[in-house]
């Protein structure tokens, strides 16, 4: 893809959070006229923003049903994600990572291996790299289903699918729609590109060379980060790094030294023989089930937040099977979780807030046990995002008495 492909003179940026502001800045530095909006009420004045617009660039938090998005499509105006815009403005080879869980860890690990910047779903927007790095330097890009909904020409040099579990059903409606959005990562790939998928996964769109991975793959070194799920992430990153031409010695060094990422099974502190672990990035039930399997020690589990439309059946079964001493329930999901966990015979307390949950868990936990924040839900009922929730957990834990 060539830079600036398909771009003309006037753009509307919809959504003025981090990615929207980066998209606007990137367009303006290229001389494009930019109008922007942060809300979509659908009134005549707002719809007038579309007059003369050649493309609408949409932040991932803006749903496809938003009034300006619907109106743009009706007028034949292309709707792009910020990722699509970045891919058109950048000439760099893109190594893209998607999946339900493990995206951030795998993207950061691959970036560590390649000594490449990581952009996309968590951290810096892709468009913030426009004009900042040489065009031959690779970029690792973590992609969510929300970002992949609105691509047209994105063509990753290497595209990785880690796994697929039900998630974001409140936005996509069905697992099939969610799955289709995720698989769009492959659709524009050509034979010179590489598609990396879990062993035994079905067919994917596009024409790329196919490489499969699994957690029992031979690796040049065992990863420093613990857990079978992280070995699977390491296998995927290793396959991608080899596709980029890295030798096993360099890959092995990265595997032995990569420390992991914040908010994903992050050990915050050990006090009085109790370990406090921040897994705030577990915003769906599959991620929390993975966290539960990572520990043999008795657990004090802090769980809850804003539900995302998926059932709690498998989560409740996993909690019942794990060595959970007590579950501390927070946020909008607390009442529903109380009913489901109570039916399964799991001891619980309705803590409501994270602050109260940490205090109650710290009071009850004994040496050798673990206090684990693994919410299985979105954070938006009480926090700006999962990062703020994790930072609050870290602060509460660090302020506990020794």
Helices and strands as residue ranges (DSSP letters): E 10-14, H 18-29, E 33-37, H 44-47, G 48-50, E 55-58, H 67-74, E 78-81, H 82-89, E 94-98, H 103-114, E 117-120, G 126-129, E 139-142, H 145-148, E 158-161, H 169-172, H 175-183, G 184-186, E 194-198, E 209-213, H 228-243, H 248-257, E 266-271, E 274-278, H 285-293, E 299-304, H 313-321, E 324-330, H 334-343, E 348-352, H 354-364, E 370-373, H 386-398
